Amino acid sequence: MNNFHRITLLTVAFLSFSAVYTTIISQSQSDENREFTLYLVQKSEGLYRISVKTGVSQEEIIANNPEIVNGLREGQTLRIPKPASIVKIEKEEFIMHTVQKKETMYSISRQYGVDMQTIEKYNPEVKDGLKTGAILRIPKITIVETPQMQQFSVATSNPTLSTKKPVRIALLLPLMLDVDKDASADRFVEFYEGCLLAINELKSEGISIELYTFDTGKGEDKISAILSEILSKNVDIIMGPAYSNQVKLVENFALKNKINTVIPFSPRVESIEKNPYIFQNNAPKNVRFEQMSKSIAAQFKSENIIIAQFTNDLHNESNEFAKYLITYLKKESIKYNSVFVQDEELFGIKSAFSNNKKNILILGIEKTDVLQHKIAPVINAEKAKISVIGFPSWQHAINSFNDVYLLSHFYINEQSDAVKKYNSEFKHYFGHAITTSFPQFDMLGYDLTYYFGKALSENTLGEKMPQINDKLLQSEFQFEKKNAGGYINERFLLSTPK
């Protein structure tokens, strides 16, 4: 099963139970810039009836679903090209708009709900650029939706429907819809699945979401076309892209068009100090190291802190952090013991242990086999009280230690009601096991979508971000503004994963 059919099936399965309006937009060469909705064939339904219901010709349905030439079957999923909405101009009536400083065509388009092409039609002079003080004629229009545009606007289980304007989210992920198999896409499919469950939760709270999902691939070649399509959707926020080589294009687009944008994965966002529309979830190394050092100093300054650097594993992030922590503790006048370990011999570490204080051990090594089979057995056998500070990069080695703290953005409390509910719903809707380990991409998709969907619905995006970390599954967010620029998530946790 290729990724397009997997996405199609999980979306249709989800929409059978939920009030989610979701559109998947493929930017592949074969269906360039096409937008599709997903149609589930009903019992005894023929092609003519589907064509009438959707407003799409039989020929076009067949062209996008060649497998149906052999006949339709109940439960089959069809890709239906989405017809354009019908725009009616009411008696050539206009609103006169005076262009303000720093306004853009995009912001004016969003203000009046009129697409930029229509504004240009009645104001051809704007093709040469907007001028402050210029007066534009904005037509009063009525948007008449076709039946297919309403395909997924089904009744929500919540009897109290929101009267607020829907929050429009553009999701940019490398779903790899145009290839038969790409294992790297699985985690992003799961991120998308988490987004759907977050939208369902927001719907239950009376918050309406419209989700537009774009397949970016891994390169830069599709990004420009996708960004042009996003402009036409008048979205409130962009989430993505995934790869660092794509981020700069999206950063520049966000700044130019004043669209809030969440960068979920990349720690490199060049414009963060000057772009007020960026929310960077994965903090850069210098910010992470500072926050991690603060957390350790605040919690363990009275304990016996031991920092071990391994001479045969110097070039890794854990070891870099060990050196940073030494500098930080010196600056804060906090006592510590620094030990260099050769050939993974632990005599130096053992000699630094205290029997009078709790020992806090920071190990600058990332070799999982060494951590599991050489270091953990020795540490666990010691009579002294020892707590090891672990890192997400250790992966499976975390559970090898008897007493360990995990220093991370992420923590999952498997016993919490929210996590139990989520796991049950995930299994119910999607019916497969999670393929990603810690952190789980599906829960990251849930947390980011819920958090920013809530913030936009309550108009608290920016300086007054919502305090809803207790509603999240795996993450905690603390977005701090960087000078006149954007926001970085500086929240780090020292948690016990066991």
C-alpha positions in Angstrom: 0.0 0.0 0.0 1.5 3.3 -1.0 1.3 6.3 1.3 -1.5 8.1 -0.6 -3.8 5.1 -0.1 -2.8 4.8 3.5 -3.6 8.5 4.1 -6.8 8.1 2.2 -8.0 5.1 4.2 -7.1 6.5 7.6 -8.7 9.9 6.8 -12.0 8.3 5.6 -12.0 6.0 8.6 -11.5 8.9 10.9 -14.1 11.1 9.1 -16.7 8.4 9.5 -16.8 9.2 13.2 -15.7 12.8 13.3 -16.5 16.4 12.3 -13.2 17.2 10.7 -13.0 19.1 7.4 -9.7 18.0 6.0 -8.3 18.3 2.5 -5.2 16.5 1.3 -3.3 18.4 -1.4 -0.8 16.6 -3.5 2.0 18.5 -5.3 3.2 15.5 -7.3 4.1 15.9 -11.0 1.2 13.6 -12.0 -1.5 15.7 -10.4 0.2 19.1 -10.1 -1.5 21.5 -7.8 -4.6 19.4 -7.7 -6.8 19.4 -4.6 -8.9 16.3 -3.7 -11.5 15.3 -1.2 -12.1 11.6 -0.3 -15.4 9.9 -1.2 -16.6 6.6 0.3 -18.7 4.5 -2.2 -22.1 3.6 -0.7 -24.1 0.4 -1.2 -25.6 0.1 -4.8 -24.1 3.4 -5.8 -23.1 3.9 -9.4 -20.7 6.3 -11.1 -23.6 8.6 -12.4 -25.0 9.1 -8.9 -21.6 9.9 -7.5 -21.0 12.4 -10.3 -24.3 14.1 -9.6 -23.7 14.2 -5.9 -20.1 15.6 -6.2 -20.6 17.9 -9.2 -17.6 16.3 -11.0 -18.0 14.6 -14.4 -17.8 10.9 -14.7 -14.8 11.2 -17.0 -12.9 13.2 -14.5 -13.7 10.8 -11.7 -12.4 7.9 -13.8 -9.3 9.8 -14.8 -8.3 10.2 -11.1 -9.4 6.7 -10.1 -8.5 4.4 -13.0 -9.1 1.2 -11.0 -12.9 1.8 -11.2 -13.0 0.9 -14.9 -13.6 -2.6 -13.7 -16.6 -1.5 -11.6 -17.4 0.1 -8.2 -17.7 -1.7 -4.9 -19.2 -0.7 -1.6 -16.6 0.8 0.8 -14.2 1.8 -2.0 -12.4 5.1 -1.6 -12.3 7.6 -4.5 -10.2 10.7 -5.0 -12.6 13.4 -6.2 -11.1 16.6 -7.7 -12.5 19.5 -5.7 -14.5 21.9 -7.9 -14.0 25.6 -7.4 -16.5 27.5 -5.3 -18.9 29.8 -7.1 -18.4 33.5 -6.5 -21.3 35.9 -6.9 -20.7 39.6 -7.1 -23.7 41.4 -5.5 -24.9 44.2 -7.8 -21.3 45.5 -8.3 -21.3 46.9 -4.8 -17.9 47.7 -3.3 -16.3 48.6 0.0 -13.7 51.3 -0.3 -10.5 50.4 1.5 -7.6 52.7 2.2 -4.3 50.9 2.2 -2.5 51.3 5.5 1.3 51.1 6.2 2.7 47.6 6.0 -0.5 46.1 4.7 -0.2 43.4 2.1 -2.6 42.0 -0.5 -2.8 38.8 1.6 -3.8 40.7 4.7 -6.4 42.7 2.8 -7.7 39.5 1.2 -8.1 37.9 4.6 -9.7 41.0 6.1 -12.6 40.9 3.6 -12.7 37.2 2.7 -12.1 38.1 -1.0 -9.3 36.3 -2.9 -6.4 38.3 -4.2 -7.2 37.6 -7.9 -10.6 39.2 -7.5 -9.1 42.3 -5.8 -6.6 42.6 -8.6 -9.4 42.3 -11.2 -11.1 45.5 -9.8 -7.9 47.2 -8.9 -5.4 46.4 -11.8 -3.0 49.1 -10.5 -2.0 46.8 -7.6 -0.1 44.6 -9.9 2.7 47.2 -9.7 2.6 47.0 -5.9 0.5 48.4 -3.0 1.0 52.0 -2.0 0.1 53.4 1.4 -2.9 55.6 1.1 -4.2 54.1 -2.1 -7.9 53.4 -2.3 -9.0 49.9 -3.3 -12.5 48.8 -4.5 -13.3 45.6 -2.6 -16.4 43.8 -4.1 -19.1 42.5 -1.8 -19.3 38.8 -2.6 -21.2 35.7 -1.7 -19.4 32.3 -1.7 -21.7 29.5 -2.7 -20.1 26.1 -1.9 -20.5 23.2 -4.1 -21.9 19.9 -2.7 -18.4 18.4 -2.8 -16.9 21.3 -0.7 -19.2 20.2 2.0 -18.3 16.5 1.8 -16.7 16.4 5.2 -18.8 19.0 7.0 -20.7 16.3 8.9 -22.6 16.9 12.2 -20.4 16.9 15.3 -21.1 14.8 18.3 -21.1 18.0 20.4 -24.6 19.5 20.5 -23.2 22.9 21.1 -21.8 24.1 17.8 -19.3 26.9 17.7 -20.4 30.1 16.0 -16.7 31.3 15.8 -14.9 31.5 12.5 -13.1 28.2 11.8 -9.4 28.0 12.5 -7.6 27.2 9.2 -4.4 25.2 9.5 -2.0 24.4 6.6 0.0 21.3 7.4 3.3 20.7 5.5 4.6 17.2 5.7 6.7 14.8 3.6 4.0 12.2 3.2 5.6 10.9 0.0 2.2 10.3 -1.6 3.6 9.8 -5.1 6.0 6.9 -4.2 5.1 3.3 -3.6 7.1 3.0 -0.4 9.2 5.3 1.8 9.8 4.2 5.3 10.9 7.6 6.4 7.3 8.9 5.7 5.7 6.6 8.4 6.5 8.9 11.3 5.0 11.9 9.4 1.9 9.9 8.6 1.6 9.3 12.4 2.2 13.0 13.0 -0.8 13.6 10.7 -2.9 11.0 12.6 -2.1 12.8 15.8 -3.3 16.1 14.3 -6.6 14.5 13.3 -7.2 13.3 16.9 -6.4 16.8 18.2 -8.8 18.3 15.8 -11.5 15.9 17.0 -10.8 16.9 20.6 -11.0 20.6 19.7 -14.3 19.9 17.9 -15.7 18.4 21.1 -14.9 21.7 22.8 -16.8 23.7 20.1 -13.7 24.8 18.2 -14.0 24.4 14.4 -10.9 23.5 12.4 -10.2 23.4 8.7 -7.1 21.4 8.0 -5.3 21.6 4.6 -2.5 19.0 4.3 0.3 19.5 1.7 2.8 16.8 0.7 6.1 18.6 0.5 8.4 15.7 -0.4 12.0 16.0 0.9 13.3 18.7 -1.4 12.7 22.3 -2.2 11.1 21.9 -5.6 7.5 21.7 -4.5 7.6 24.4 -1.8 7.0 27.4 -3.9 3.9 25.9 -5.6 2.6 24.9 -2.1 3.1 28.3 -0.7 1.1 29.9 -3.6 -1.7 27.5 -2.9 -1.6 28.3 0.8 -2.2 32.0 0.0 -5.4 31.1 -1.7 -6.6 29.3 1.4 -6.4 32.3 3.8 -4.9 30.1 6.5 -4.4 31.3 10.1 -1.3 29.2 10.7 1.2 27.0 8.9 2.7 23.9 10.7 5.9 22.6 9.0 7.9 21.9 7.0 9.9 18.9 8.3 13.3 19.3 6.7 15.8 22.1 7.3 16.5 22.7 3.6 12.8 23.7 3.2 12.5 25.9 6.3 14.1 29.0 4.9 11.6 29.3 2.1 8.7 29.0 4.5 10.3 31.5 6.9 10.6 34.1 4.2 7.0 33.5 3.1 5.7 33.8 6.6 7.4 37.1 7.1 6.4 38.6 3.8 2.7 37.5 4.2 2.4 37.9 8.0 1.3 34.3 8.6 2.1 32.6 11.9 4.2 29.5 11.3 5.2 26.7 13.6 8.5 24.9 12.8 7.9 21.6 14.6 11.2 19.7 14.0 14.2 21.8 12.8 16.5 23.4 15.4 17.8 25.7 12.7 15.6 28.8 12.0 17.8 31.6 10.6 15.2 34.4 11.0 14.1 33.6 14.6 15.6 36.8 15.9 13.8 39.1 13.4 10.8 37.2 12.2 7.8 37.7 14.7 5.6 35.1 12.9 7.8 32.1 13.7 7.2 29.6 16.6 10.2 27.2 16.9 9.4 24.1 18.8 12.8 22.4 18.7 15.2 24.9 20.4 18.7 25.4 19.0 21.6 23.8 20.8 22.7 26.8 22.7 19.2 27.4 24.1 18.8 23.7 25.0 22.1 23.6 26.8 21.4 26.7 28.8 17.9 25.5 29.9 19.2 22.0 30.6 22.0 23.5 32.8 19.5 25.7 34.6 17.3 22.7 35.3 20.1 20.6 36.8 21.5 23.5 38.9 18.1 24.4 40.3 17.2 20.8 41.3 20.6 19.4 42.3 22.8 22.3 43.5 23.0 20.8 47.0 23.9 17.3 45.8 27.2 15.7 44.6 27.2 16.5 40.9 29.6 14.3 38.9 30.3 15.1 35.2 32.0 12.3 33.3 33.6 12.9 29.9 34.7 9.8 27.8 38.0 10.2 25.9 36.9 7.6 23.3 33.5 9.2 22.6 34.2 13.0 22.7 32.3 14.0 19.5 28.7 13.7 20.5 26.1 16.1 21.9 26.0 14.5 25.4 29.7 15.2 25.7 29.3 18.7 24.3 26.7 19.3 27.0 29.0 18.0 29.7 31.5 20.6 28.8 28.8 23.3 28.7 27.5 22.3 32.1 31.0 22.6 33.6 31.3 26.2 32.4 27.8 27.0 33.6 28.3 25.5 37.1 31.6 27.4 37.5 29.8 30.7 36.6 27.1 30.0 39.2 29.7 28.9 41.8 28.1 25.5 42.2 30.4 22.7 43.3 30.9 19.7 41.0 33.3 16.9 40.2 34.7 16.5 36.7 36.1 13.1 35.7 37.7 11.9 32.4 37.1 8.3 31.6 39.5 6.3 29.4 38.5 3.1 27.7 35.2 3.0 29.5 36.9 2.2 32.8 34.8 3.6 35.7 37.4 3.8 38.5 37.5 7.6 38.3 33.7 7.8 38.5 33.5 5.4 41.4 36.1 7.4 43.4 34.0 10.5 43.1 30.9 9.0 44.7 29.8 10.3 48.1 28.1 8.3 50.8 26.7 11.4 52.5 24.9 13.0 49.6 22.9 11.9 46.7 25.1 11.5 43.6 24.0 13.1 40.4 25.8 11.5 37.5 26.0 13.2 34.0 27.6 10.9 31.4 29.0 12.4 28.2 28.5 9.3 26.1 26.0 8.1 23.6 27.1 4.5 22.9 24.0 2.5 23.8 25.7 -0.8 24.1 28.3 0.6 26.5 25.6 2.3 28.6 23.6 -0.8 28.8 26.2 -3.5 29.3 29.2 -1.8 30.9 28.1 1.3 32.7 24.6 0.5 34.0 25.5 -2.8 35.8 28.3 -1.1 37.7 26.2 1.9 38.7 23.3 -0.2 39.7 25.5 -2.4 41.9 26.8 0.6 44.0 25.6 1.1 47.5 25.8 4.9 47.3 22.6 6.7 46.2 23.1 7.5 42.5 20.8 9.2 40.0 21.8 9.3 36.3 20.8 12.1 34.1 19.8 10.6 30.7 19.2 12.1 27.3 16.7 11.3 24.5 19.6 10.1 22.3 20.2 7.2 24.7 16.9 5.7 23.5 16.7 2.1 24.9 19.5 2.6 27.4 17.4 4.7 29.7 15.6 1.7 31.2 18.9 0.0 32.0 19.5 2.3 35.1 17.7 1.8 38.4 17.4 5.5 39.1 17.4 7.9 36.1 16.1 11.3 35.2 15.3 12.1 31.6 16.2 15.6 30.4 14.0 16.4 27.5 11.2 18.4 26.0 9.1 15.3 26.2 7.5 13.0 28.8 4.7 10.6 28.6 2.7 9.6 31.7 1.2 6.3 30.5 -1.1 6.3 33.6 -2.8 9.6 32.9 -6.4 9.6 31.8 -5.6 11.8 28.8 -2.9 9.4 27.5 -5.2 6.4 28.1 -8.0 8.0 26.2 -5.7 9.0 23.3 -4.2 5.5 23.0 -7.7 4.0 22.9 -8.9 6.5 20.2 -5.7 6.0 18.2 -6.3 2.2 18.1 -10.0 2.7 17.4 -9.6 5.1 14.4 -6.3 4.0 12.9 -5.9 0.3 13.9 -2.1 0.0 13.8 0.8 0.1 16.2 3.0 3.2 16.6 6.2 2.9 14.6 8.1 5.8 16.2 9.7 5.5 19.6 10.4 8.4 22.0 9.4 11.0 21.2 6.3 9.8 19.5 5.5 11.8 16.3 1.8 11.1 16.6 1.6 12.7 20.1 3.8 15.6 18.9 1.3 16.2 16.1 -1.6 16.0 18.6 0.1 18.4 21.1 1.1 21.1 18.6 -2.3 21.0 16.8 -4.3 21.2 20.1 -2.1 23.9 21.6 -2.0 26.2 18.6 -5.7 25.5 17.6 -6.7 26.5 21.1 -4.5 29.6 21.1 -5.9 30.8 17.8 -9.5 30.1 18.8 -9.0 32.1 22.0 -6.9 34.8 20.3 -4.0 34.2 22.7 -1.2 33.5 20.2 2.0 35.3 21.0 2.6 37.1 24.3 -0.4 35.5 26.1 0.0 31.9 25.0 -2.5 29.5 26.7 -1.6 27.7 29.9 -2.9 24.3 28.9 0.2 22.0 29.3 -2.0 19.8 31.5 -4.1 19.0 28.4 -1.1 17.8 26.4 0.2 14.2 26.1 3.9 14.3 25.6 5.1 18.0 25.4 5.1 21.0 27.5 5.4 24.4 25.8 7.0 27.6 27.0 7.4 29.9 24.0 9.7 32.8 24.8 10.0 35.8 22.5 13.5 36.5 21.0 14.0 40.2 20.9 11.8 41.7 18.2 11.6 38.3 16.5 9.8 35.0 16.9 9.3 32.5 19.7 11.4 29.5 20.9 10.0 26.7 23.1 12.4 26.8 26.1 10.5 24.3 28.2 12.7 21.4 29.4 11.7 18.7 31.9 13.7 16.6 34.4 11.4 13.7 34.7 11.5 10.1 35.8 10.4 7.9 32.9 9.9 4.8 35.0 
